[in-house]
Amino acid sequence: MRSKCVVVQKRLYILEEVLIFKVSHFIVSLRIALTMMGCVCSFIFRVMWSRLSIQGQEM
């Protein structure tokens, strides 16, 4: 009976490790994705802003 408890505890520990690893991996990938999105958005914003300012000068 006692050995069964130990096995269950070990399995839970492994599950915990996997969950923690997956969650941290997800957070890291999410952070990277957000950073990429921020870069893309700022780039698009700069392009639009430069075009708008050029159009404003032409008028």
Rosetta silent file (secondary structure, phi, psi, omega in degrees, C-alpha in Angstrom):
SEQUENCE: MRSKCVVVQKRLYILEEVLIFKVSHFIVSLRIALTMMGCVCSFIFRVMWSRLSIQGQEM
SCORE:     score description
SCORE:     0.000 S_00000001
   1 L     0.000  -43.237 -178.152    0.000    0.000    0.000 S_00000001
   2 H   -64.814  -41.284 -179.060    2.824    2.378    0.942 S_00000001
   3 H   -63.832  -34.780  178.477    4.743    1.735   -2.291 S_00000001
   4 H   -61.572  -41.725  178.970    1.601    2.575   -4.274 S_00000001
   5 H   -61.734  -41.913 -179.259    1.461    5.991   -2.567 S_00000001
   6 H   -62.705  -43.190  179.691    5.103    6.626   -3.463 S_00000001
   7 H   -61.259  -45.008  179.276    4.436    5.745   -7.110 S_00000001
   8 H   -60.772  -43.619  179.327    1.430    8.088   -7.180 S_00000001
   9 H   -61.039  -42.968  179.823    3.526   10.843   -5.580 S_00000001
  10 H   -63.253  -43.286  179.711    6.272   10.332   -8.159 S_00000001
  11 H   -62.181  -43.723  178.725    3.752   10.451  -11.003 S_00000001
  12 H   -62.080  -40.548  179.570    2.228   13.648   -9.620 S_00000001
  13 H   -61.755  -44.796  178.434    5.701   15.155   -9.289 S_00000001
  14 H   -61.728  -45.350  179.110    6.497   14.290  -12.915 S_00000001
  15 H   -58.573  -43.163 -179.982    3.160   15.756  -14.038 S_00000001
  16 H   -60.442  -46.411  179.646    3.935   18.901  -12.036 S_00000001
  17 H   -58.509  -47.129 -178.753    7.356   19.204  -13.668 S_00000001
  18 H   -61.989  -44.355 -179.725    5.864   18.771  -17.154 S_00000001
  19 H   -61.628  -46.058 -179.067    3.134   21.319  -16.449 S_00000001
  20 H   -61.251  -43.873 -179.547    5.626   23.856  -15.091 S_00000001
  21 H   -61.723  -46.632 -177.911    7.901   23.297  -18.106 S_00000001
  22 H   -64.786  -41.877 -179.121    5.037   23.661  -20.581 S_00000001
  23 H   -64.723  -45.375 -179.594    3.648   26.758  -18.863 S_00000001
  24 H   -64.171  -40.369  178.751    7.051   28.461  -18.716 S_00000001
  25 H   -62.041  -43.404  179.288    7.688   27.519  -22.361 S_00000001
  26 H   -61.340  -43.717 -178.792    4.264   28.933  -23.307 S_00000001
  27 H   -63.173  -43.351 -179.697    4.986   32.174  -21.408 S_00000001
  28 H   -62.636  -47.161 -178.690    8.372   32.548  -23.113 S_00000001
  29 H   -64.822  -36.345  178.479    6.908   31.928  -26.581 S_00000001
  30 H   -64.773  -42.244  179.244    4.057   34.329  -25.807 S_00000001
  31 H   -62.211  -43.154  179.004    6.560   36.979  -24.724 S_00000001
  32 H   -61.867  -45.210 -179.066    8.552   36.476  -27.927 S_00000001
  33 H   -61.522  -42.695  179.755    5.366   36.697  -30.014 S_00000001
  34 H   -64.449  -39.959  178.504    4.329   39.909  -28.240 S_00000001
  35 H   -62.119  -45.199  179.070    7.785   41.400  -28.787 S_00000001
  36 H   -60.155  -45.503 -179.932    7.615   40.501  -32.482 S_00000001
  37 H   -60.330  -42.262  179.458    4.141   42.013  -32.754 S_00000001
  38 H   -60.940  -43.967  179.604    5.369   45.184  -31.031 S_00000001
  39 H   -62.271  -46.911 -178.959    8.271   45.497  -33.481 S_00000001
  40 H   -61.608  -45.388 -178.410    5.989   44.941  -36.479 S_00000001
  41 H   -62.864  -44.164 -179.513    3.408   47.415  -35.180 S_00000001
  42 H   -64.988  -37.526  178.957    6.013   50.098  -34.470 S_00000001
  43 H   -62.984  -48.923  179.833    7.528   49.554  -37.945 S_00000001
  44 H   -60.431  -41.626 -179.174    4.122   49.875  -39.650 S_00000001
  45 H   -61.706  -43.556  179.418    3.377   52.939  -37.517 S_00000001
  46 H   -62.522  -44.515 -179.707    6.669   54.564  -38.547 S_00000001
  47 H   -61.029  -47.685 -179.391    6.034   53.838  -42.247 S_00000001
  48 H   -61.474  -43.107 -177.497    2.497   55.234  -42.056 S_00000001
  49 H   -62.855  -43.692 -179.572    3.711   58.273  -40.096 S_00000001
  50 H   -64.761  -40.267  178.781    6.469   59.038  -42.645 S_00000001
  51 H   -64.227  -42.204 -179.925    3.974   58.687  -45.511 S_00000001
  52 H   -63.710  -43.832 -178.504    1.487   60.955  -43.748 S_00000001
  53 H   -65.818  -37.756  178.112    4.141   63.596  -43.067 S_00000001
  54 H   -64.038  -44.228  179.528    5.295   63.437  -46.723 S_00000001
  55 H   -62.902  -38.896  179.390    1.691   63.858  -47.903 S_00000001
  56 H   -63.644  -39.372  179.411    1.265   66.768  -45.493 S_00000001
  57 H   -66.724  -39.330 -178.453    4.393   68.481  -46.907 S_00000001
  58 H   -65.057  -36.481  179.996    3.167   67.982  -50.504 S_00000001
  59 L   -73.414    0.000    0.000   -0.154   69.627  -49.700 S_00000001
